[in-house]
Amino acid sequence: MEQGKVTALDISAGVGVINPDDKAEELPFLTSSVPEARSLKPEQRVKYEVVWGATGPEATDVQPLKRGKDDGSEGAHQVAQPR
């Protein structure tokens, strides 16, 4: 799955936008396809799949990242203990 950050979100309009980590073009997504859409917030990190939609690439299966578990930071700040 790809990762990025929600840059815009309009629940009432049913759309959002993700800025991918790989600096690719921003991707729109439909909030109706996101079970946790109401819990998403702008600037929140997410993981998603990219599909070809009616107007080009779009994000689907958007899921909030859980700090540490999904974003690769788990254990990143731990210092190895000498043996």
N, C-alpha and C positions, 0 to 999 in steps of 0.2 A: 504494500500500500504506500501511496505517496503521503507526504506530510506538508503542512503549510499553516497559514494563519488566516482566520476569518477577518476580512477587511471591511465588509459591509453586510448588514443583515436587516431585512425588512420582513418580519413575520407576517404582517397584515397583507403585504403584496405577495408573500410566498416565495421570496428569492433571497439569495445571499451570494457573496463573492469571496473566493479564497485566493490568497497570494501564495503560490507554491514556494517551498524552500529552494527548489532548483532554479529560481529566478525566471521560470517560464511565464508565459502570458497568464494573467489572472483568469480564474475559472468560475463561472456562475454555477449555482446549484439551486435546486428547488427544495424548499423547506418541507414540502409535503412528502418527500422521499427520505426525510431524516427523522427517525423516531424521537430523537432527543433535541429537536430543533428549538423548542422553547427554552432549553437550558443553555443554548449557545449564546456567546457574547462576542462583540467585536474585539479583535486582538487575541482571541482564544486560539490555541494551537489545536489542530485537528489532523486526523488521518482520513484518507479518502481514496476512491478509485476514479480513474479518468475514463469516460466513455464519449463516443461521438453522438451528440444530440442533434436536434433539429437545426441549430444555428452554428454548430461546430463543437469543439471539445467542451465538456462540462464535468463537474465533479458529481459523484454519486456515492452512496454508502458512507456519507460523512459522519465521523464519530469523534467526539472530544477525546483528546489525549489525556491520559492520567499521568500526572507528573511522575517521572521516574520509571514507571512500568512500561509505558509505550514510547517515550521520547528519547530513550537511550541514555538518560541522565542517571539512571539508577546506579548507585555505587560510584559515580563519577567523581564525587567529592570525598570519597573515603581514602584514607592513607593506609597503604599496606603495612601491616604489622611485621616487624622482624621476627624470624623464627629462632 
